[in-house]
């Protein structure tokens, strides 16, 4: 081992860090230059394309705007002239139609007047028979009411002498007279005769006699009883009673005889009343029926005449309307034949001019589109050439970076392998069989190994390449021996928390064993300070005191005063070495020796 081992190790790590950093920087720079070139090419292409597209769109819009203006003017001229022709056409058409419409209105008005006249005549003629029927009906209703009153009065007078079936409503039949006034007179004559018969009924003497006997019957009985009592001298009640009973029998017999004679007289007197009332009712019904039939016949005749007159008027109206409609079609067709060809010719000219203008504008736009496509294709080709050039430059730079990267990584890998092999030779693992043949060294080694460390490229400034091609055969981590240059730069500070204190103590114990096995016997002195563990952390090294107490400075120091004293002794010893031996002539005690 030549040269400061730790310095070589640091240099190797620095080389690795530099390689990673430069690779990252060069990659970033190459990528940035590539991206800037691409962006510039894209911006330039976009600007040129945008300028070309704007110019193309402007020219296209100008052609489209001109086309729209031209078409609008053409449309305006067409619309104006078309309106003139259409206005004249409509005026002629309306005039022809209005003339015929006036004739139609006159024909319709004539039909209305004819129908109205027929309906008016019908209504006027119909009212007369209906009014006559109503008057006759009212008179007949009055006669029927009078007949009912007479009948009720006759029944009241003879109600005790007649059977219940004495109504005047029989099967008497009468033919109605041709003149309704004659029928009314006959009804009134029958009612007058019935009233005269009613007067005869009221004068019947047997009725009055029977009534008087019935009224005097109680008086007769009383008189007979009293007379019999006087005749017997009021000697008993039997004889008066018998006399009264005999008198009662005689009176009852007289009353029955009178009522039988009275009933016969009543029937004879009541029959003319019933007959006259039946004649009156039959004549009234006949008159009513005849008048209703006569009225219905008259109204039917009038309605038929109205219908005939209306049908004749409507037929005449239909023929007149048909003539007017034929004339309308003829006149309107004449107007259409004159103006429709003019409108069609004007529209055909308009459509021809419009199609010609559109074709010219479309040809201009096609020319603009072709020019735009050519310019766009040229700009695209130039842009693609610039992109290809940028890709070529970027590819060359990546190839150069790849070569440099692999060369540096190969050198790092070789140097690291060499260091690791040398460290394993001088500082084999504690389990290695070489320790079975251990011989104390005659000179101190230039470095002391206290462990191993990983040089992780991901932890360096920059990072390992992301390109998988650059990682082929390249380790992301390198194992290197953890070394301290001895004796020049052999200071080691371990900072850890309570949870990692055992690992820190194990590292110090390992370092102390390496020092013992790497320095000639008797050349090493330990000053051990362990205030926390009270010496327990390094108690195993106190076996050295069994051979020579000075190897461990007699003990492990835990008290603060003792610790301060030992530190003071070490400081004074260093002052003595520097001032007495090294002075300004030697850099280290090793150089002095």
Secondary structure, 3 states (H helix, E strand, C coil): CCCCHHHHHHHHHHHHHHHHHHHHHHHHHHHHHHHHHHHHHHHHHHHHHHHHHHHHHHHHHHHHHHHHHHHHHHHHHHHHHHHHHHHHHHHHHHHHHHHHHHHHHHHHHHHHHHHHHHHHHHHHHHHHHHHHHHHHHHHHHHHHHHHHHHHHHHHHHCCCCCCCCCCCCCCCCCCCCCCHHHHHHHHHHHHHHHHHHHHHHHCCHHHHHHHHHHHHHHHHHHHHHHHHHHHHCCCCCHHHHHHHHHHHHHHHHHHHHHHHHHHHHHHHHHHHHHHHHHHHHHHHHHHHHHHHHHHHHHHHHHHHHHHHHHHHHHHHHHHHHHHHHHHHHHHHHHHHHHHHHHHHHHHHHHHHHHHHHHHHHHHHHHHHHHHHHHHHHHHHHHHHHHHHHHHHHHHHHHHHHHHHHHHHHHHHHHHHHHHHHHHHHHCCCCCCHHHHHCCCCCCCCCEEEEEEEEEEHHHCCCCCCCCHHHHCCCCCEEEEEEEEECCCCCCCCCCCCHHHHHHHHHHHHHHHHHHHHHCCCCCCCCCEECCCCCCHHHHHHHHHHHCCHHHHCCCEECCHHHHHHHHHHHHHHHHHHHHHHHCCCCCCHHHHC
